[in-house]
Amino acid sequence: MAANLKRVDANVVETERPNKRARLSLDPEDKPSTSATVNDAMNDDADEDEESSDVKADPLRPSDLYLDTINRTALDFDFEKLCSVSLSNINVYGCLVCGKYFQGRGKSSYAYVHSIHEDHHVFIQLETKQVYVLPDGYPVSDPSLEDIAFVLGPSFTSDAIKSLDTTLKPSFDLQNKEYIPGYIGLNNIKRHDHLNVIIHALLHVPPLRDFLLTKEFNSRSKDTELVRRFVGLAKKVWNPRLFKAQVSPHEFLQEVGRASGGRFSLEKQGDPAEFLGWLLNKLHVDLGGSKKRNSSIIYSIFQGELRLETQQVLVRGDKSENAKPQFEMDRDIKTTVSPFLFLAVDLPPPPLFQDVIEKNIIPQVSIYTVMAKFDGKTTQEMLGQIKRYKCQRLPRYIVLHFKRFMKNNFVEEKNPTIVNFPIHGVDFRECAFPSTSFLSPYTNPSSGSLMLGLDDPFSSHPSTIYDLLSNITHESVAGTTRDKENTVWKVHLKAGRGEDEKWFQIQDLIVEEVRKEMIFLGETVLQIWERRDEKGGRDTNSGGAASANGNGAAMKRG
C-alpha cells in the first residue's frame, strides 16, 4: 500500500510543473535556525559572503522572468496584425519568442494556449505596446523592452525630422549591417515592384514625409485604414533602429488591394503611373480633402493649374494639304482651366528602321523639347480639334509622367527614347509664364476696346527653377514591344543636400549608390521635381504656389 502511494506521488511530481514565480521574501517557517546560521557563517569564506550579500540586496523581480527568452531576430511587425489561428485583427498579441500573432490573453485565448504548449511566455499587445507574461497574465515594464516598442511603433521628434535632409547618419541592425534610414530595400513578395517605387518616391517628398512622420492616432481618430497603414509604413522606412535593414510593405499593399477593389495586386505587374494617380486621389479624399485648393496636404504639395485652349478645325481650299492647322484669333476659342496632380509628357515616336550596322537606334530627346507641349504655342490636332496647353500655376513639386507605353490593336508597344535632363536647375518658366501668342483677346472694361493681356499676370509667381528629387525607370528586354514578364522597375532617390548630396538606386532589396551623371541613361517613366526657393534652397512655403485668380483677368476674355 505504501509503495503504491509513493508511486502515485512520483507521477504527480512528474506531470505537474510548478509555477515559475520569484520569491520576494522568505516565510518564517523557511528561515534557518540561529545555530545553523552561525555554523554556516564559520564555514563560508569571504567570497561567498560577498556573493550572498549581493543576492539579498537585489532580489529577483517578477518582471525579470522570461525576458531572456525574447528572440529579437524572429520579430517582424511588417505583416498584417492578424491572429495566426483565427485570422482576427481584434486584440492581437505578438509572441516575442517566436514572432507569431495570437488573439487575446485570457484562459481560453490562443495566446494563453500557445504560452502553455510552446513554453513561450512573453507577449506584446500590438496596439498598446504593453508587454505581458502568460499564462500568469501580469504586465511587464522594463527598459530593455523599449527597443521592441520603438520598432513596433516608431516616433519622431521635430529635431529628428529636420535632420533627415541634412545629415546621412548610418544606422546598424541586429546583424551589424549598415543602412541609411529612408534608403532601404522594400521586399518584393511577388510582382509588385511597380508599387514599391511609387512608395519610395512619395516617402521622399519632404513635406509629405514630415506630415506622415508626425501624425499620431488615438481611439477617436477617424482616419481610414489606408492612411493608418501608410503612416505606419513611412515610420518604418525612416526608422533608425530597425532590427533588419529592410521593410516589407505587405500590410500597406494588402489594404491597397482592398481599397482599390483588386485593381492593384501583389501578384501581377502594372503601371506605376496608374497607381500613383489612384493613390494621390485616394489619400486626398481620406485626409478630408475637397475640390478646393490646398484642402489637403496632397493638393498643397502636388496640385497645379493647367489652361487648355481648343478650337474647331476648318478645312479651307486655299491652304496646302500639308499645312498645319493654326489657331485663328477671329473665331471662338474654348478655354478651360483645370487642376492637375501630374503632367503627362509625350515622347517622339521611335524610328521605324535600323541603322547601317543592323542595330537598333536608341533615340534621345531633351526634356526641354518634350516640355514644349506646355509652352502655350505648340499645338496638337485630335478628332477635328487643335489644342494647346499652358500651366497657369506650377505646384511646389512637379510630377512628370513620360508616356512610354502605347496600345494598338495587336500588342502594347514601348517607346525606348532616352530623355536627357540635368538634375539641377531646370527652368520651367516657358511652361508657366504666358506669351502674347497664347493670350486670348479680351474687352477692356473701361474703354470697351479689344486688347491682349500684355502685363505679366504671373509676376508674383514663385521661382520656376526645379531640382530633381526622384526618378523612376523601366527596364526590360530590348525592342519596342512591352514585356511585362521581364520588367524591372527601379527608383533613383536623392539623399542629402549641397556638397553631401548622394544618389541611391533601389530595386526591391538592392540598394546601391550611383553616380548622378548616369541617372538619365535609363528609360524614365516618372519624375518628381522640387522647386527652389528664392535663396536657392528647398521651397518651404506650406501654402503652395501663388494663385493666378487675382490677376487672371488679363488671361481671359471679358
Stockholm file with secondary structure:
# STOCKHOLM 1.0

chainA/1-558         MAANLKRVDANVVETERPNKRARLSLDPEDKPSTSATVNDAMNDDADEDEESSDVKADPLRPSDLYLDTINRTALDFDFEKLCSVSLSNINVYGCLVCGKYFQGRGKSSYAYVHSIHEDHHVFIQLETKQVYVLPDGYPVSDPSLEDIAFVLGPSFTSDAIKSLDTTLKPSFDLQNKEYIPGYIGLNNIKRHDHLNVIIHALLHVPPLRDFLLTKEFNSRSKDTELVRRFVGLAKKVWNPRLFKAQVSPHEFLQEVGRASGGRFSLEKQGDPAEFLGWLLNKLHVDLGGSKKRNSSIIYSIFQGELRLETQQVLVRGDKSENAKPQFEMDRDIKTTVSPFLFLAVDLPPPPLFQDVIEKNIIPQVSIYTVMAKFDGKTTQEMLGQIKRYKCQRLPRYIVLHFKRFMKNNFVEEKNPTIVNFPIHGVDFRECAFPSTSFLSPYTNPSSGSLMLGLDDPFSSHPSTIYDLLSNITHESVAGTTRDKENTVWKVHLKAGRGEDEKWFQIQDLIVEEVRKEMIFLGETVLQIWERRDEKGGRDTNSGGAASANGNGAAMKRG
#=GR chainA/1-558 SS CHHHHHHHHHHHHHHCCCCCCCCCSCCGGGSCCHHHHHHHHHHCCHHHHHHHHHHHHSCCCGGGTTGGGCCGGGCCCCSCCCCTTTCCCSSEEEETTTCCEEECCSTTSHHHHHHHHSCCCEEEETTTCCEEETTTTEEECCGGGHHHHHHHSCCCCHHHHHTTTTCCCCEECTTCCEEBTTBCEECCSSSCHHHHHHHHHHHTSHHHHHHHHHCCCCTTCCCCHHHHHHHHHHHHHTCTTCSSSEECCHHHHHHHHHHTTTSSCSSSCCCHHHHHHHHHHHHHHHTTCCSSTTSSHHHHHHCEEEEEEEEECCCCTTSCTTCCCCCCTTSCCEEEEEEESSEEEECCCCCSSCCTTSCCCCCEEEHHHHGGGGBSSCCEEETTEEEEEEEEECCSEEEEEEECEEECSSCEEECCCEEECCSSCEECHHHHSCCTTTCCCEECTTTCCEECCCSCTTTTCCCCEEEEEEEEEEECSSSSBCCGGGCEEEEEEEESCGGGCEEEEEETTEEEEECGGGGGGSEEEEEEEEEBCTTSSBCCCTTCSCCSSTTGGGGSCC
#=GC SS_cons         CHHHHHHHHHHHHHHCCCCCCCCCSCCGGGSCCHHHHHHHHHHCCHHHHHHHHHHHHSCCCGGGTTGGGCCGGGCCCCSCCCCTTTCCCSSEEEETTTCCEEECCSTTSHHHHHHHHSCCCEEEETTTCCEEETTTTEEECCGGGHHHHHHHSCCCCHHHHHTTTTCCCCEECTTCCEEBTTBCEECCSSSCHHHHHHHHHHHTSHHHHHHHHHCCCCTTCCCCHHHHHHHHHHHHHTCTTCSSSEECCHHHHHHHHHHTTTSSCSSSCCCHHHHHHHHHHHHHHHTTCCSSTTSSHHHHHHCEEEEEEEEECCCCTTSCTTCCCCCCTTSCCEEEEEEESSEEEECCCCCSSCCTTSCCCCCEEEHHHHGGGGBSSCCEEETTEEEEEEEEECCSEEEEEEECEEECSSCEEECCCEEECCSSCEECHHHHSCCTTTCCCEECTTTCCEECCCSCTTTTCCCCEEEEEEEEEEECSSSSBCCGGGCEEEEEEEESCGGGCEEEEEETTEEEEECGGGGGGSEEEEEEEEEBCTTSSBCCCTTCSCCSSTTGGGGSCC
//
